[in-house]
Amino acid sequence: MKKILFLFALLAMSTVGLAQTRTVNGAVIDKNGNPLPGAKVEAEGGIYTTVNADGSFSLEVPTDIQRLNFSYVGIGDRYLKITDSPMLVELKKQQHWFVNLESETVLNDEEAVFLGIRAGYLAENLGGYFRVVVPTLSNFDSENHVPAVTAGLIGRLFGNLYFYGGLGYSKVFAADEMDYRDTDYDGLAVDAGFMCKAGHFNVTVGYGLHTTCSDDKNHCVQFGVGYNF
């Protein structure tokens, strides 16, 4: 009797396990309605399939999985909620403009702080930007508050993480040893850092170098938050 009950218990557990999965069907197309064979349809836990030649797909997933990631090399990806009806997913290149509020603090002088904006264009894997920041707090002689201006490129590393780098012009703050006062010189500005996107928002963190290509250098920390249009 105990063996029979044990077998029934195993059968019930197997039935419950089977009932905890569902099959998601649909098709993946481009912006012109053409099928995208080879596109990847992926769920959490490493469960995935590839799209057939006619654009269709079928994927069995656990019932607790609520979203799927659809991706295609050279176009991009979309993260969508699973629907009960067959899914028709359109993939297209993600392109947008962004504007950030930026700050830059000179590490070798606590009173030198720059504030400004970074604006640019970002495609799926590559983009560009233009950045202008103005010294707002400083014990140096820049009475006209000459801005630091840089322009550069942004490249995608993976997922929503990007790397940026640029060159431009900036004043270099330094102590004048001859008359014991602080002053500034014309110099080269260098940007390098990371951008992370999250929906319509992004965050930038990086390093800035203002240098006269001699002994005068300002090492800076860059930080910004912005909106993606």
Residue pairs with C-beta under 8 A, 6 or more apart in sequence:
20 62
20 63
20 64
21 60
21 61
21 62
21 63
22 60
22 61
22 62
22 63
23 58
23 59
23 60
23 61
24 41
24 58
24 59
24 60
24 61
24 68
24 82
24 87
25 56
25 57
25 58
25 86
25 87
26 56
26 57
26 86
26 87
26 88
26 89
27 35
27 51
27 54
27 55
27 56
27 57
27 86
27 87
27 88
27 89
28 35
28 36
28 39
28 41
28 51
28 55
28 57
28 70
28 72
28 89
28 90
28 91
29 35
29 36
29 55
29 88
29 89
29 90
29 91
30 36
30 75
30 90
30 91
30 92
31 90
31 91
31 92
34 55
35 51
35 53
35 54
35 55
35 56
36 51
36 55
36 72
36 75
36 91
37 50
37 51
37 52
37 53
37 54
37 55
38 50
38 51
38 72
39 50
39 51
39 57
39 70
39 71
39 72
39 91
40 48
40 49
40 50
40 51
40 69
40 70
40 71
40 72
41 48
41 49
41 50
41 51
41 57
41 59
41 68
41 69
41 70
42 48
42 68
42 69
42 70
42 71
43 59
43 61
43 62
43 65
43 67
43 68
43 69
44 65
45 62
45 65
47 59
47 60
47 61
47 65
48 59
49 57
49 58
49 59
50 57
51 57
59 68
61 68
61 82
65 82
66 81
66 82
67 79
67 80
67 81
67 82
68 79
68 80
68 82
68 87
69 77
69 78
69 79
70 77
70 78
70 79
70 80
70 89
70 91
71 77
71 78
71 91
72 91
74 124
75 91
75 92
75 93
75 124
76 91
76 92
76 93
76 94
76 124
77 91
78 89
78 91
80 87
80 89
93 123
93 124
94 123
94 124
95 121
95 122
95 123
95 124
96 121
96 122
96 228
96 229
97 119
97 120
97 121
97 122
97 228
97 229
98 118
98 119
98 120
98 121
98 122
98 202
98 226
98 227
98 228
98 229
99 117
99 118
99 119
99 226
99 227
99 229
100 117
100 118
100 119
100 202
100 204
100 224
100 225
100 226
100 227
101 115
101 116
101 117
101 224
101 225
101 226
102 114
102 115
102 116
102 117
102 118
102 131
102 133
102 204
102 222
102 223
102 224
103 113
103 114
103 115
103 133
103 222
103 223
103 224
104 113
104 114
104 115
104 116
104 133
104 148
104 208
104 220
104 221
104 222
104 223
105 112
105 113
105 114
105 220
105 221
106 112
106 113
106 114
106 173
106 210
106 218
106 219
106 220
107 218
107 219
107 220
107 221
108 217
108 218
108 219
109 138
109 139
109 140
109 173
109 218
111 137
111 138
111 139
112 135
112 137
112 138
112 139
112 140
112 173
112 218
113 135
113 136
113 137
113 138
114 133
114 134
114 135
114 136
114 147
114 148
114 220
115 133
115 134
115 136
116 131
116 132
116 133
116 134
116 147
116 148
117 131
117 132
117 133
118 129
118 130
118 131
118 204
118 224
118 226
119 129
119 130
119 131
120 127
120 128
120 129
120 130
120 154
121 127
121 128
121 129
122 154
122 162
122 228
124 156
125 155
125 156
126 153
126 154
126 155
126 156
127 153
127 154
127 155
127 162
128 151
128 152
128 153
128 154
129 151
129 152
129 153
129 154
129 164
129 166
130 149
130 150
130 151
131 148
131 149
131 150
131 151
131 152
131 166
131 168
131 191
132 147
132 148
132 149
133 147
133 148
134 145
134 146
134 147
134 148
135 142
135 145
135 146
135 147
135 148
135 171
136 145
138 173
139 182
140 171
140 173
140 182
140 183
140 184
141 181
141 182
141 183
141 184
142 171
142 173
142 184
146 171
146 184
148 168
148 169
148 170
148 171
148 189
148 208
148 210
149 168
149 169
149 170
149 189
150 166
150 167
150 168
150 169
150 170
150 189
150 190
150 191
151 166
151 167
151 168
152 164
152 165
152 166
152 167
152 191
153 164
153 165
153 166
154 162
154 163
154 164
154 195
155 162
155 163
155 164
156 162
157 163
157 194
160 196
160 197
160 198
161 194
161 195
161 196
162 194
162 195
162 196
162 197
163 192
163 193
163 194
163 195
164 191
164 192
164 193
164 194
164 195
164 204
164 206
165 190
165 191
165 192
165 193
166 190
166 191
167 188
167 189
167 190
167 191
168 188
168 189
168 191
169 186
169 187
169 188
169 189
170 187
170 188
170 189
170 210
170 218
171 184
171 185
171 186
171 187
171 210
172 184
172 185
172 186
172 187
172 210
172 211
172 212
172 216
172 217
172 218
173 182
173 183
173 184
173 210
173 218
174 182
174 183
174 184
174 185
174 212
174 216
175 181
175 182
175 183
176 182
176 183
185 212
185 216
186 212
187 210
187 211
187 212
187 213
187 216
188 209
188 210
188 211
188 212
188 213
189 208
189 209
189 210
190 208
190 209
190 210
190 211
191 206
191 207
191 208
191 222
192 206
192 207
192 208
193 204
193 205
193 206
193 207
193 222
194 204
194 205
194 206
195 202
195 203
195 204
196 202
196 203
196 204
197 228
199 228
200 227
200 228
200 229
201 225
201 226
201 227
201 228
202 225
202 226
202 227
202 228
203 224
203 225
203 226
204 222
204 223
204 224
204 225
204 226
205 222
205 223
206 221
206 222
206 223
207 219
207 220
207 221
207 222
208 218
208 219
208 220
208 221
208 222
209 217
209 218
209 219
209 220
210 217
210 218
210 220
211 217
211 218
